[in-house]
Amino acid sequence: AEVKKEMEKIKQHLVEALVVKGEAMIELGETDKDKLLEVYTDIAKFSDVNDTKVFNFMWKLFKTLGHHGKALKLAVKHHEEKQTKESDQIVSDIIAALGWEHVARFLELGKPAKYPTDYQPF
C-alpha cells in the first residue's frame, strides 16, 4: 500500500512536469507537431486528458494544432465544471478563433450580467 501511494505521487509529478513542458513549448512557439503530440501522448499514458490538471496544456495544444472544435469542447466542459472569468475568456477566445462573431458578441454582452461589478442593496 505504501509503495502504491509513492508511485501515484511520482506519477502525478510526472504529469505536472509534462504539462509544464508542453505549455512552455507552445508559448515558445514550437511548430513541430510531432514534438507536441509526443508530449500529448505521454500525458495521455499517465492521466485522463479531461483532467483539470492538464486542461491548460490541452486547450492550448488543440488551438495551436488548429483543432478549434476539440479545444472548444474541452473548454466548455471545463467551464461547466468550474465557472470563472478565466474559463469564460478561454471559451470566448476559441469561439473568436473559429470566426463565430455572433456567439462571441453574445458572450461579451452577457458578461456584465454574469459578473457584476457591484450589487444594489435591497
VEXLOGU-87513 format. One record per residue: residue number from 0; residue in three letters; x, y, z of N, C-alpha, C, O in turn. Coordinates in Angstrom, 2 decimals. Example, Ala and Ser with C-alpha at 12.3 -4.5 7.8 and 13.67 -1.06 7.14 Angstrom:
2
+-----+------+---------+---------+---------+---------+---------+---------+---------+---------+---------+---------+---------+---------+
! seq ! type !     n_u !     n_v !     n_w !    ca_u !    ca_v !    ca_w !     c_u !     c_v !     c_w !     o_u !     o_v !     o_w !
+-----+------+---------+---------+---------+---------+---------+---------+---------+---------+---------+---------+---------+---------+
!   0 !  ALA !   13.19 !   -5.69 !    7.80 !   12.30 !   -4.50 !    7.80 !   13.20 !   -3.30 !    7.80 !   14.24 !   -3.32 !    8.46 !
!   1 !  SER !   12.85 !   -2.25 !    7.08 !   13.67 !   -1.06 !    7.14 !   12.90 !    0.03 !    7.87 !   13.41 !    1.14 !    8.04 !
+-----+------+---------+---------+---------+---------+---------+---------+---------+---------+---------+---------+---------+---------+
***
This chain:
122
+-----+------+---------+---------+---------+---------+---------+---------+---------+---------+---------+---------+---------+---------+
! seq ! type !     n_u !     n_v !     n_w !    ca_u !    ca_v !    ca_w !     c_u !     c_v !     c_w !     o_u !     o_v !     o_w !
+-----+------+---------+---------+---------+---------+---------+---------+---------+---------+---------+---------+---------+---------+
!   0 !  ALA !    0.83 !   -1.19 !    0.00 !    0.00 !    0.00 !    0.00 !    0.87 !    1.26 !    0.00 !    0.55 !    2.24 !   -0.66 !
!   1 !  GLU !    1.97 !    1.21 !    0.75 !    2.87 !    2.35 !    0.83 !    3.56 !    2.60 !   -0.51 !    3.76 !    3.74 !   -0.92 !
!   2 !  VAL !    3.93 !    1.52 !   -1.18 !    4.59 !    1.63 !   -2.48 !    3.62 !    2.22 !   -3.51 !    4.01 !    3.03 !   -4.35 !
!   3 !  LYS !    2.38 !    1.80 !   -3.44 !    1.37 !    2.30 !   -4.40 !    1.16 !    3.81 !   -4.23 !    1.05 !    4.53 !   -5.22 !
!   4 !  LYS !    1.11 !    4.28 !   -2.97 !    0.96 !    5.71 !   -2.73 !    2.14 !    6.49 !   -3.29 !    1.98 !    7.56 !   -3.89 !
!   5 !  GLU !    3.33 !    5.94 !   -3.09 !    4.55 !    6.59 !   -3.58 !    4.57 !    6.64 !   -5.11 !    4.93 !    7.66 !   -5.70 !
!   6 !  MET !    4.18 !    5.56 !   -5.74 !    4.15 !    5.51 !   -7.21 !    3.10 !    6.47 !   -7.76 !    3.32 !    7.10 !   -8.79 !
!   7 !  GLU !    1.97 !    6.59 !   -7.09 !    0.92 !    7.53 !   -7.52 !    1.42 !    8.96 !   -7.42 !    1.15 !    9.79 !   -8.29 !
!   8 !  LYS !    2.16 !    9.25 !   -6.36 !    2.72 !   10.59 !   -6.18 !    3.73 !   10.90 !   -7.29 !    3.75 !   12.00 !   -7.83 !
!   9 !  ILE !    4.57 !    9.92 !   -7.62 !    5.56 !   10.09 !   -8.69 !    4.86 !   10.30 !  -10.03 !    5.30 !   11.12 !  -10.84 !
!  10 !  LYS !    3.79 !    9.57 !  -10.25 !    3.02 !    9.71 !  -11.50 !    2.43 !   11.10 !  -11.62 !    2.45 !   11.69 !  -12.70 !
!  11 !  GLN !    1.91 !   11.64 !  -10.52 !    1.35 !   12.99 !  -10.55 !    2.42 !   14.03 !  -10.83 !    2.18 !   14.99 !  -11.56 !
!  12 !  HIS !    3.60 !   13.84 !  -10.25 !    4.71 !   14.76 !  -10.51 !    5.12 !   14.71 !  -11.98 !    5.43 !   15.74 !  -12.58 !
!  13 !  LEU !    5.13 !   13.51 !  -12.55 !    5.48 !   13.35 !  -13.96 !    4.47 !   14.06 !  -14.85 !    4.86 !   14.75 !  -15.80 !
!  14 !  VAL !    3.19 !   13.90 !  -14.56 !    2.14 !   14.55 !  -15.35 !    2.28 !   16.07 !  -15.25 !    2.19 !   16.77 !  -16.26 !
!  15 !  GLU !    2.51 !   16.58 !  -14.05 !    2.68 !   18.02 !  -13.87 !    3.88 !   18.54 !  -14.66 !    3.82 !   19.60 !  -15.28 !
!  16 !  ALA !    4.98 !   17.77 !  -14.65 !    6.18 !   18.17 !  -15.39 !    5.92 !   18.17 !  -16.89 !    6.38 !   19.06 !  -17.60 !
!  17 !  LEU !    5.20 !   17.16 !  -17.37 !    4.89 !   17.09 !  -18.80 !    3.99 !   18.25 !  -19.23 !    4.15 !   18.81 !  -20.32 !
!  18 !  VAL !    3.04 !   18.62 !  -18.37 !    2.15 !   19.74 !  -18.67 !    2.96 !   21.04 !  -18.77 !    2.77 !   21.82 !  -19.70 !
!  19 !  VAL !    3.85 !   21.25 !  -17.82 !    4.68 !   22.46 !  -17.84 !    5.57 !   22.47 !  -19.08 !    5.73 !   23.51 !  -19.72 !
!  20 !  LYS !    6.14 !   21.32 !  -19.42 !    6.98 !   21.22 !  -20.62 !    6.18 !   21.55 !  -21.87 !    6.63 !   22.31 !  -22.72 !
!  21 !  GLY !    4.98 !   20.97 !  -21.98 !    4.14 !   21.21 !  -23.15 !    3.71 !   22.66 !  -23.27 !    3.75 !   23.23 !  -24.36 !
!  22 !  GLU !    3.31 !   23.26 !  -22.15 !    2.91 !   24.68 !  -22.19 !    4.09 !   25.56 !  -22.58 !    3.93 !   26.52 !  -23.34 !
!  23 !  ALA !    5.27 !   25.24 !  -22.06 !    6.46 !   26.03 !  -22.40 !    6.77 !   25.91 !  -23.89 !    7.13 !   26.90 !  -24.53 !
!  24 !  MET !    6.65 !   24.72 !  -24.43 !    6.90 !   24.53 !  -25.87 !    5.95 !   25.37 !  -26.70 !    6.35 !   26.00 !  -27.68 !
!  25 !  ILE !    4.68 !   25.38 !  -26.32 !    3.68 !   26.15 !  -27.07 !    3.96 !   27.64 !  -26.94 !    3.91 !   28.37 !  -27.94 !
!  26 !  GLU !    4.25 !   28.10 !  -25.74 !    4.49 !   29.53 !  -25.52 !    5.77 !   30.01 !  -26.20 !    5.88 !   31.18 !  -26.56 !
!  27 !  LEU !    6.74 !   29.12 !  -26.37 !    7.98 !   29.49 !  -27.05 !    7.86 !   29.37 !  -28.57 !    8.81 !   29.63 !  -29.30 !
!  28 !  GLY !    6.68 !   28.97 !  -29.03 !    6.42 !   28.95 !  -30.47 !    6.85 !   27.67 !  -31.17 !    7.20 !   27.70 !  -32.35 !
!  29 !  GLU !    6.82 !   26.57 !  -30.49 !    7.17 !   25.28 !  -31.09 !    6.17 !   24.98 !  -32.21 !    4.96 !   25.00 !  -31.98 !
!  30 !  THR !    6.68 !   24.69 !  -33.40 !    5.79 !   24.42 !  -34.54 !    5.82 !   22.96 !  -34.97 !    5.01 !   22.54 !  -35.80 !
!  31 !  ASP !    6.75 !   22.18 !  -34.43 !    6.86 !   20.78 !  -34.80 !    5.73 !   19.99 !  -34.14 !    5.74 !   19.76 !  -32.93 !
!  32 !  LYS !    4.76 !   19.58 !  -34.95 !    3.59 !   18.87 !  -34.42 !    3.99 !   17.56 !  -33.74 !    3.38 !   17.17 !  -32.74 !
!  33 !  ASP !    5.00 !   16.89 !  -34.29 !    5.40 !   15.60 !  -33.71 !    5.88 !   15.74 !  -32.27 !    5.55 !   14.91 !  -31.43 !
!  34 !  LYS !    6.65 !   16.79 !  -31.99 !    7.13 !   17.01 !  -30.62 !    5.97 !   17.32 !  -29.68 !    5.93 !   16.82 !  -28.55 !
!  35 !  LEU !    5.03 !   18.14 !  -30.15 !    3.87 !   18.48 !  -29.31 !    3.00 !   17.25 !  -29.07 !    2.53 !   17.02 !  -27.95 !
!  36 !  LEU !    2.79 !   16.46 !  -30.12 !    1.96 !   15.26 !  -29.98 !    2.66 !   14.20 !  -29.12 !    1.99 !   13.39 !  -28.48 !
!  37 !  GLU !    3.98 !   14.21 !  -29.09 !    4.72 !   13.29 !  -28.22 !    4.44 !   13.62 !  -26.75 !    4.23 !   12.72 !  -25.94 !
!  38 !  VAL !    4.43 !   14.90 !  -26.42 !    4.11 !   15.32 !  -25.04 !    2.66 !   14.94 !  -24.73 !    2.37 !   14.45 !  -23.64 !
!  39 !  TYR !    1.75 !   15.18 !  -25.69 !    0.34 !   14.83 !  -25.52 !    0.19 !   13.33 !  -25.26 !   -0.55 !   12.92 !  -24.36 !
!  40 !  THR !    0.90 !   12.51 !  -26.04 !    0.82 !   11.06 !  -25.89 !    1.32 !   10.62 !  -24.52 !    0.73 !    9.76 !  -23.87 !
!  41 !  ASP !    2.43 !   11.24 !  -24.08 !    2.97 !   10.89 !  -22.76 !    1.99 !   11.26 !  -21.65 !    1.83 !   10.51 !  -20.69 !
!  42 !  ILE !    1.33 !   12.41 !  -21.78 !    0.34 !   12.81 !  -20.77 !   -0.84 !   11.84 !  -20.79 !   -1.34 !   11.44 !  -19.73 !
!  43 !  ALA !   -1.28 !   11.47 !  -21.99 !   -2.43 !   10.56 !  -22.11 !   -2.13 !    9.19 !  -21.52 !   -3.05 !    8.50 !  -21.06 !
!  44 !  LYS !   -0.87 !    8.78 !  -21.51 !   -0.50 !    7.49 !  -20.92 !   -0.74 !    7.47 !  -19.41 !   -1.14 !    6.45 !  -18.84 !
!  45 !  PHE !   -0.49 !    8.61 !  -18.77 !   -0.49 !    8.65 !  -17.31 !   -1.68 !    9.38 !  -16.70 !   -1.88 !    9.33 !  -15.48 !
!  46 !  SER !   -2.48 !   10.06 !  -17.52 !   -3.58 !   10.86 !  -16.97 !   -4.73 !   10.90 !  -17.96 !   -4.56 !   10.64 !  -19.15 !
!  47 !  ASP !   -5.90 !   11.23 !  -17.44 !   -7.06 !   11.44 !  -18.29 !   -6.91 !   12.81 !  -18.95 !   -6.59 !   13.79 !  -18.29 !
!  48 !  VAL !   -7.13 !   12.87 !  -20.27 !   -6.93 !   14.14 !  -20.98 !   -7.98 !   15.19 !  -20.60 !   -7.80 !   16.36 !  -20.92 !
!  49 !  ASN !   -9.04 !   14.79 !  -19.94 !  -10.07 !   15.74 !  -19.49 !   -9.83 !   16.21 !  -18.06 !  -10.63 !   16.97 !  -17.52 !
!  50 !  ASP !   -8.73 !   15.78 !  -17.46 !   -8.40 !   16.16 !  -16.08 !   -8.13 !   17.65 !  -16.01 !   -7.56 !   18.24 !  -16.93 !
!  51 !  THR !   -8.54 !   18.28 !  -14.91 !   -8.34 !   19.72 !  -14.76 !   -6.87 !   20.09 !  -14.66 !   -6.49 !   21.22 !  -14.97 !
!  52 !  LYS !   -6.03 !   19.15 !  -14.23 !   -4.60 !   19.44 !  -14.11 !   -3.94 !   19.63 !  -15.47 !   -2.94 !   20.35 !  -15.57 !
!  53 !  VAL !   -4.47 !   19.00 !  -16.49 !   -3.86 !   19.09 !  -17.82 !   -4.67 !   19.98 !  -18.77 !   -4.35 !   20.08 !  -19.95 !
!  54 !  PHE !   -5.70 !   20.62 !  -18.25 !   -6.59 !   21.42 !  -19.09 !   -5.87 !   22.52 !  -19.86 !   -6.06 !   22.66 !  -21.07 !
!  55 !  ASN !   -5.05 !   23.31 !  -19.16 !   -4.39 !   24.44 !  -19.82 !   -3.53 !   23.99 !  -21.00 !   -3.54 !   24.63 !  -22.05 !
!  56 !  PHE !   -2.79 !   22.90 !  -20.82 !   -1.98 !   22.41 !  -21.94 !   -2.86 !   21.90 !  -23.07 !   -2.59 !   22.17 !  -24.23 !
!  57 !  MET !   -3.90 !   21.16 !  -22.74 !   -4.72 !   20.53 !  -23.77 !   -5.39 !   21.56 !  -24.68 !   -5.33 !   21.43 !  -25.90 !
!  58 !  TRP !   -6.03 !   22.58 !  -24.10 !   -6.73 !   23.52 !  -24.98 !   -5.74 !   24.33 !  -25.79 !   -6.02 !   24.68 !  -26.94 !
!  59 !  LYS !   -4.58 !   24.65 !  -25.21 !   -3.56 !   25.38 !  -25.98 !   -3.01 !   24.51 !  -27.11 !   -2.76 !   25.00 !  -28.21 !
!  60 !  LEU !   -2.82 !   23.22 !  -26.83 !   -2.33 !   22.30 !  -27.86 !   -3.32 !   22.21 !  -29.02 !   -2.94 !   22.35 !  -30.18 !
!  61 !  PHE !   -4.59 !   21.97 !  -28.69 !   -5.59 !   21.83 !  -29.75 !   -5.72 !   23.13 !  -30.56 !   -5.88 !   23.08 !  -31.78 !
!  62 !  LYS !   -5.65 !   24.26 !  -29.88 !   -5.75 !   25.54 !  -30.59 !   -4.53 !   25.74 !  -31.49 !   -4.66 !   26.22 !  -32.62 !
!  63 !  THR !   -3.34 !   25.38 !  -31.00 !   -2.11 !   25.51 !  -31.78 !   -2.14 !   24.61 !  -33.01 !   -1.69 !   25.01 !  -34.08 !
!  64 !  LEU !   -2.68 !   23.41 !  -32.85 !   -2.75 !   22.46 !  -33.97 !   -3.89 !   22.77 !  -34.93 !   -4.01 !   22.13 !  -35.98 !
!  65 !  GLY !   -4.72 !   23.75 !  -34.58 !   -5.84 !   24.11 !  -35.45 !   -7.09 !   23.29 !  -35.21 !   -8.03 !   23.34 !  -36.01 !
!  66 !  HIS !   -7.11 !   22.53 !  -34.13 !   -8.29 !   21.74 !  -33.77 !   -9.17 !   22.55 !  -32.84 !   -9.32 !   22.23 !  -31.66 !
!  67 !  HIS !   -9.76 !   23.61 !  -33.38 !  -10.53 !   24.53 !  -32.54 !  -11.78 !   23.87 !  -31.97 !  -12.20 !   24.20 !  -30.86 !
!  68 !  GLY !  -12.37 !   22.95 !  -32.70 !  -13.55 !   22.25 !  -32.21 !  -13.25 !   21.43 !  -30.96 !  -14.00 !   21.47 !  -29.98 !
!  69 !  LYS !  -12.14 !   20.70 !  -30.99 !  -11.73 !   19.92 !  -29.81 !  -11.41 !   20.84 !  -28.65 !  -11.77 !   20.56 !  -27.50 !
!  70 !  ALA !  -10.72 !   21.94 !  -28.95 !  -10.37 !   22.90 !  -27.90 !  -11.64 !   23.48 !  -27.27 !  -11.72 !   23.62 !  -26.05 !
!  71 !  LEU !  -12.62 !   23.81 !  -28.11 !  -13.87 !   24.37 !  -27.61 !  -14.63 !   23.35 !  -26.76 !  -15.16 !   23.70 !  -25.70 !
!  72 !  LYS !  -14.68 !   22.12 !  -27.21 !  -15.38 !   21.07 !  -26.44 !  -14.75 !   20.92 !  -25.06 !  -15.45 !   20.82 !  -24.05 !
!  73 !  LEU !  -13.41 !   20.89 !  -25.02 !  -12.71 !   20.76 !  -23.76 !  -12.93 !   21.98 !  -22.87 !  -13.14 !   21.85 !  -21.66 !
!  74 !  ALA !  -12.88 !   23.17 !  -23.47 !  -13.05 !   24.41 !  -22.70 !  -14.46 !   24.53 !  -22.14 !  -14.64 !   24.95 !  -20.99 !
!  75 !  VAL !  -15.46 !   24.17 !  -22.93 !  -16.85 !   24.25 !  -22.46 !  -17.07 !   23.26 !  -21.32 !  -17.73 !   23.58 !  -20.33 !
!  76 !  LYS !  -16.52 !   22.06 !  -21.46 !  -16.66 !   21.06 !  -20.39 !  -16.01 !   21.56 !  -19.10 !  -16.57 !   21.41 !  -18.01 !
!  77 !  HIS !  -14.83 !   22.16 !  -19.24 !  -14.13 !   22.71 !  -18.07 !  -14.93 !   23.87 !  -17.48 !  -15.01 !   24.02 !  -16.26 !
!  78 !  HIS !  -15.51 !   24.70 !  -18.35 !  -16.27 !   25.87 !  -17.89 !  -17.55 !   25.44 !  -17.16 !  -17.96 !   26.10 !  -16.21 !
!  79 !  GLU !  -18.16 !   24.35 !  -17.61 !  -19.37 !   23.85 !  -16.94 !  -19.04 !   23.36 !  -15.53 !  -19.84 !   23.51 !  -14.61 !
!  80 !  GLU !  -17.85 !   22.76 !  -15.37 !  -17.46 !   22.25 !  -14.06 !  -17.07 !   23.38 !  -13.11 !  -17.41 !   23.35 !  -11.93 !
!  81 !  LYS !  -16.35 !   24.38 !  -13.64 !  -15.81 !   25.44 !  -12.81 !  -15.93 !   26.76 !  -13.55 !  -15.07 !   27.09 !  -14.37 !
!  82 !  GLN !  -16.99 !   27.50 !  -13.27 !  -17.23 !   28.75 !  -13.98 !  -16.44 !   29.89 !  -13.36 !  -16.71 !   30.33 !  -12.24 !
!  83 !  THR !  -15.45 !   30.37 !  -14.11 !  -14.65 !   31.50 !  -13.68 !  -14.52 !   32.47 !  -14.86 !  -14.82 !   32.12 !  -16.00 !
!  84 !  LYS !  -14.06 !   33.68 !  -14.57 !  -13.83 !   34.64 !  -15.65 !  -12.77 !   34.13 !  -16.61 !  -12.86 !   34.34 !  -17.82 !
!  85 !  GLU !  -11.77 !   33.45 !  -16.06 !  -10.68 !   32.92 !  -16.89 !  -11.19 !   31.87 !  -17.87 !  -10.86 !   31.91 !  -19.05 !
!  86 !  SER !  -11.99 !   30.93 !  -17.39 !  -12.52 !   29.89 !  -18.28 !  -13.50 !   30.49 !  -19.28 !  -13.58 !   30.04 !  -20.42 !
!  87 !  ASP !  -14.23 !   31.51 !  -18.86 !  -15.13 !   32.22 !  -19.76 !  -14.33 !   32.89 !  -20.89 !  -14.75 !   32.87 !  -22.05 !
!  88 !  GLN !  -13.19 !   33.47 !  -20.54 !  -12.34 !   34.13 !  -21.52 !  -11.74 !   33.13 !  -22.50 !  -11.62 !   33.41 !  -23.69 !
!  89 !  ILE !  -11.36 !   31.96 !  -22.00 !  -10.80 !   30.91 !  -22.86 !  -11.83 !   30.48 !  -23.89 !  -11.52 !   30.36 !  -25.07 !
!  90 !  VAL !  -13.08 !   30.26 !  -23.45 !  -14.15 !   29.88 !  -24.37 !  -14.35 !   30.98 !  -25.41 !  -14.50 !   30.70 !  -26.59 !
!  91 !  SER !  -14.36 !   32.23 !  -24.97 !  -14.55 !   33.36 !  -25.89 !  -13.42 !   33.43 !  -26.92 !  -13.66 !   33.69 !  -28.09 !
!  92 !  ASP !  -12.19 !   33.20 !  -26.48 !  -11.04 !   33.25 !  -27.39 !  -11.13 !   32.17 !  -28.46 !  -10.87 !   32.42 !  -29.63 !
!  93 !  ILE !  -11.52 !   30.97 !  -28.05 !  -11.63 !   29.87 !  -29.01 !  -12.76 !   30.13 !  -29.99 !  -12.62 !   29.87 !  -31.19 !
!  94 !  ILE !  -13.87 !   30.64 !  -29.49 !  -15.00 !   30.96 !  -30.36 !  -14.61 !   32.03 !  -31.38 !  -14.99 !   31.96 !  -32.55 !
!  95 !  ALA !  -13.84 !   33.03 !  -30.93 !  -13.37 !   34.07 !  -31.85 !  -12.43 !   33.47 !  -32.90 !  -12.47 !   33.87 !  -34.06 !
!  96 !  ALA !  -11.60 !   32.51 !  -32.49 !  -10.68 !   31.87 !  -33.44 !  -11.46 !   31.06 !  -34.48 !  -11.01 !   30.91 !  -35.62 !
!  97 !  LEU !  -12.61 !   30.55 !  -34.09 !  -13.46 !   29.83 !  -35.04 !  -14.16 !   30.77 !  -36.01 !  -14.67 !   30.34 !  -37.05 !
!  98 !  GLY !  -14.19 !   32.05 !  -35.66 !  -14.86 !   33.02 !  -36.53 !  -16.35 !   33.15 !  -36.23 !  -17.10 !   33.65 !  -37.07 !
!  99 !  TRP !  -16.77 !   32.71 !  -35.08 !  -18.18 !   32.79 !  -34.71 !  -18.41 !   34.11 !  -33.98 !  -18.61 !   34.12 !  -32.76 !
! 100 !  GLU !  -18.40 !   35.21 !  -34.71 !  -18.54 !   36.53 !  -34.10 !  -19.87 !   36.70 !  -33.37 !  -19.93 !   37.35 !  -32.33 !
! 101 !  HIS !  -20.93 !   36.10 !  -33.91 !  -22.26 !   36.25 !  -33.28 !  -22.28 !   35.63 !  -31.88 !  -22.90 !   36.17 !  -30.97 !
! 102 !  VAL !  -21.60 !   34.49 !  -31.71 !  -21.56 !   33.84 !  -30.41 !  -20.62 !   34.61 !  -29.47 !  -20.93 !   34.81 !  -28.30 !
! 103 !  ALA !  -19.49 !   35.06 !  -30.02 !  -18.53 !   35.82 !  -29.21 !  -19.18 !   37.12 !  -28.71 !  -18.99 !   37.51 !  -27.56 !
! 104 !  ARG !  -19.94 !   37.79 !  -29.58 !  -20.62 !   39.03 !  -29.19 !  -21.66 !   38.74 !  -28.10 !  -21.77 !   39.50 !  -27.14 !
! 105 !  PHE !  -22.40 !   37.66 !  -28.24 !  -23.40 !   37.27 !  -27.25 !  -22.75 !   37.03 !  -25.88 !  -23.27 !   37.48 !  -24.86 !
! 106 !  LEU !  -21.61 !   36.33 !  -25.88 !  -20.92 !   36.07 !  -24.61 !  -20.37 !   37.35 !  -24.00 !  -20.43 !   37.54 !  -22.78 !
! 107 !  GLU !  -19.82 !   38.23 !  -24.83 !  -19.27 !   39.50 !  -24.33 !  -20.37 !   40.38 !  -23.74 !  -20.18 !   40.99 !  -22.68 !
! 108 !  LEU !  -21.52 !   40.44 !  -24.41 !  -22.62 !   41.28 !  -23.92 !  -23.24 !   40.71 !  -22.65 !  -23.86 !   41.45 !  -21.89 !
! 109 !  GLY !  -23.08 !   39.42 !  -22.41 !  -23.64 !   38.80 !  -21.21 !  -22.73 !   38.88 !  -19.99 !  -23.17 !   38.57 !  -18.88 !
! 110 !  LYS !  -21.48 !   39.29 !  -20.18 !  -20.53 !   39.32 !  -19.06 !  -20.94 !   40.28 !  -17.94 !  -20.80 !   39.91 !  -16.77 !
! 111 !  PRO !  -21.44 !   41.50 !  -18.25 !  -21.82 !   42.38 !  -17.13 !  -22.92 !   41.79 !  -16.24 !  -22.93 !   42.01 !  -15.03 !
! 112 !  ALA !  -23.83 !   41.04 !  -16.84 !  -24.88 !   40.41 !  -16.03 !  -24.34 !   39.21 !  -15.26 !  -24.77 !   38.93 !  -14.14 !
! 113 !  LYS !  -23.38 !   38.52 !  -15.86 !  -22.82 !   37.33 !  -15.24 !  -21.83 !   37.68 !  -14.12 !  -21.78 !   37.01 !  -13.09 !
! 114 !  TYR !  -21.05 !   38.74 !  -14.35 !  -20.05 !   39.16 !  -13.38 !  -20.24 !   40.65 !  -13.06 !  -19.47 !   41.49 !  -13.53 !
! 115 !  PRO !  -21.26 !   40.99 !  -12.27 !  -21.49 !   42.40 !  -11.96 !  -20.37 !   42.97 !  -11.09 !  -19.79 !   42.27 !  -10.26 !
! 116 !  THR !  -20.09 !   44.27 !  -11.30 !  -19.02 !   44.89 !  -10.51 !  -19.47 !   45.23 !   -9.11 !  -18.67 !   45.24 !   -8.18 !
! 117 !  ASP !  -20.77 !   45.52 !   -8.95 !  -21.30 !   45.79 !   -7.61 !  -22.76 !   45.34 !   -7.54 !  -23.40 !   45.11 !   -8.56 !
! 118 !  TYR !  -23.26 !   45.22 !   -6.34 !  -24.62 !   44.77 !   -6.12 !  -25.42 !   45.90 !   -5.46 !  -24.91 !   46.62 !   -4.59 !
! 119 !  GLN !  -26.66 !   46.04 !   -5.88 !  -27.53 !   47.03 !   -5.22 !  -28.08 !   46.42 !   -3.94 !  -28.55 !   45.28 !   -3.94 !
! 120 !  PRO !  -28.03 !   47.16 !   -2.85 !  -28.60 !   46.63 !   -1.61 !  -30.13 !   46.61 !   -1.71 !  -30.72 !   47.42 !   -2.43 !
! 121 !  PHE !  -30.75 !   45.71 !   -0.99 !  -32.19 !   45.56 !   -1.03 !  -32.88 !   46.60 !   -0.18 !  -34.11 !   46.63 !   -0.11 !
+-----+------+---------+---------+---------+---------+---------+---------+---------+---------+---------+---------+---------+---------+
***
